[in-house]
């Protein structure tokens, strides 16, 4: 099998039909040392025998890490080749927000092989969120390849703000057509972890599945405890976004040069990439173990997304 970018849409449709066992698909954010992190990820995936994971980067992160969709995708594909990972890769654009450059970014992302896109208009009032989400769904569909149905997500309840209500989620799902998953706010925040309202999460997941979705998406999860991570699949979470803990494994590693930690990812990108390979390899051993930890907690060990 060749390495290629793919959409996870049909797999999520199987999840929505309850044709899959209980697990949550991890979405790993590889915004720092992308090539090396991706190599560690592919090694970990082969050890636990899974191809059921997403590699993502957010719209804002492309800016401050000084990357483009094309450069990010090229590094991920090169890493797969370096690790002899012969399988599909699910690249995802996360938190694509309604800014002036979003139509252009969507075009560039799709061209680079990002066949999974999460639209995030959650900072807007609900009515505007619905209208903008529908607009960008249609834009994505117009620009997707003829033979590739892009997996699209929406978002209700801004991460780190007040929790998503059942009423708002129902209204959103009644009026938004063309998504397979929906991100909700249940008590977490980016970089902080937080306390999940488990009953709310379960209720919102049930509503999402009632409307034919694979489930809800959980953000801000990488700093949760092991017990909490293991509870996510049991509460109807179809996808879990993991970023901060992976970044911190690198930046807080004793071998990572202290002088380039502050504002490191973008401003000191070249210096980070110039860290001796022997040091990067040692850091990535710990990163690889973290990937394996997340795979096992979320239940995707030995899970293979067999898509055409």
C-alpha positions, 0 to 999 in steps of 0.5 A: 500500500502506498502512502496517501492523504485520505478523508476519515469521513466514511469511517465516521459514518460507520461509527455513526451507525454503531458499526464500530467498537467503543473508542475515540479517534486521537487527533495529534497536533504536531506543530513543533518539530513536525517531521521528528514528531511525525516519525515518532507517531508512525513508529508508535502507530506501528507498534500498537497496530493502528492507523486510526488517528489524525494529524492536525494543525490549527489555523492560528498555529500555521501563523505562529509556527511559520508553516503552510499547509503544504510544508506541514503535509510534506513533512508528515508524508516524508516522515511516513516514508522514513518510517516505512509507514505504508498506509493512509494519513488523515491530515486535518485543519483544526479551528478554521475560523471565519477570517478574511483569508479563510477561503484562500486557506481552505483552498491551499489546505485541500490542495495540500491533502488536508481532507479533514477540516474543522470549521470553528465559528463558535465565538459568534452568536449561535445564529451567525455560527450556523450561517457561517458554518453552512457557508464554509461547508458549501465552500469546502464541498465545491473545492473538494476533489471529485473522488474525495469527500472531505470530513467536516466538523463544526463547533458549538460552544467556544473552548474555554468559555461557558459549556455548550447547552443541549438546546444550542446543540440541537438548534445547531444540528437542526440547521447545519447540514454536512458535518460528521462530528461536532466539537462541544465545550464541557469544561476543558480549556486549551493548555489547562485541562480542566474538569469535564462535566461527564453527564453533560458530555454524555447528553451532548454525545447522545444528541449528536448521535441522534442527528446521525453524527459519529459523536462529539469532539473533545478539545483540551484533552492532552492534560487530562488524567489517564482515568479521564482519558479512558472515560472519553470513549465510554461517553460517546466522544468520537474524536479527541484533540491532543496538543499541549502535553505533546508540546510540553514533552519537548519543551520541558525535556532536560535536553531541550536547549533552555535559551530557545524555549521562550516563543520557540516554535515560530521565532526560533524555528530554524534553531529548533530544527538545528538541534543535534539529531542525537538530542532530538532522537532522545526527546522523541523516544519520550514523545513516542511513549506518549503517543502509545499512551494516548493510543491505548487510553482512547482504545484504538490499539489494533483498530484499523480504518479499512477505507478504500 
